[in-house]
Amino acid sequence: MTDFSDLLIRPNHLRTIPRLVVFDWDGTLADSTGRIVTAFQQALASVDHPPLPDESIRGIIGLSLANAIAELFPDEKDDFREALAQAYHRCYFANEEPVALYPEAETLLKALGETGCMLAVATGKSRRGLDRALAQTGTADYFHHTLTAEETRSKPHPAMLEGILDYTGSLPNETWMVGDTDFDLLMGRNAGTHAIGITHGAHPRERLAAARPDWLIERLAQLHDGEWRPAEPSKRPAV
């Protein structure tokens, strides 16, 4: 059995208060991976395609929809991929049940905000999907900035995270990227930020560990335990 004990201990370089914490949404703050899998299976049925193993669908959560479909169906024609994407959107938005946050999520967002951290979201969701989820959960005001895969390149390319860094003025070494998929962790590493994986979402612990996160956590509450040191002054370029 793989030993993850070292990854579960917060490393010393993450014991100072970060300037910016960027969260993935689905599977990280929102307990929504199940509804994504269900909508995808419904979409497959609507285009007369046999179902896929749920595990295969969970494996592509975090990518943009176009990239996810291309990953699952590399040999299919563009017409099929487009029809499946449209079907997924119909099936996903037909579910009007409000999305649920993980139990500790809002308490964490409030606590981080009270320390002076800026907060942001970087997600593979559509803008429409993220805005609906933020409205349903009443969490929009916690975030200084949000970006979706519709507005830039898909994870694990660093462009989404770099856009948030540019907007907030945070440096990579002051920033934590928190997510439940290796796409999140690889995006964080590609952008030079600290990458933190959480194990309660789409990708299994082994896959997250293989992406070499700075820290692997099991609960959101681990991100804020009240034991942070004040951050050292950043070496910022003169203005």
Stockholm file with secondary structure:
# STOCKHOLM 1.0

chainA/1-239         MTDFSDLLIRPNHLRTIPRLVVFDWDGTLADSTGRIVTAFQQALASVDHPPLPDESIRGIIGLSLANAIAELFPDEKDDFREALAQAYHRCYFANEEPVALYPEAETLLKALGETGCMLAVATGKSRRGLDRALAQTGTADYFHHTLTAEETRSKPHPAMLEGILDYTGSLPNETWMVGDTDFDLLMGRNAGTHAIGITHGAHPRERLAAARPDWLIERLAQLHDGEWRPAEPSKRPAV
#=GR chainA/1-239 SS CCCCHHHHSCCGGGSBCCSEEEECSBTTTBCCHHHHHHHHHHHHHHTTCCCCCHHHHHHHTTSCHHHHHHHHCTTSCHHHHHHHHHHHHHHHHHCCSCCCBCTTHHHHHHHHHHTTCEEEEEESSCHHHHHHHHHHHTCGGGCSEEEETTSSCCTTSTHHHHHHHHHHTCCGGGEEEEESSHHHHHHHHHHTSEEEEETTSSSCHHHHHHTCCSEEESSGGGGCCSCCBCCCCCCCCCC
#=GC SS_cons         CCCCHHHHSCCGGGSBCCSEEEECSBTTTBCCHHHHHHHHHHHHHHTTCCCCCHHHHHHHTTSCHHHHHHHHCTTSCHHHHHHHHHHHHHHHHHCCSCCCBCTTHHHHHHHHHHTTCEEEEEESSCHHHHHHHHHHHTCGGGCSEEEETTSSCCTTSTHHHHHHHHHHTCCGGGEEEEESSHHHHHHHHHHTSEEEEETTSSSCHHHHHHTCCSEEESSGGGGCCSCCBCCCCCCCCCC
//
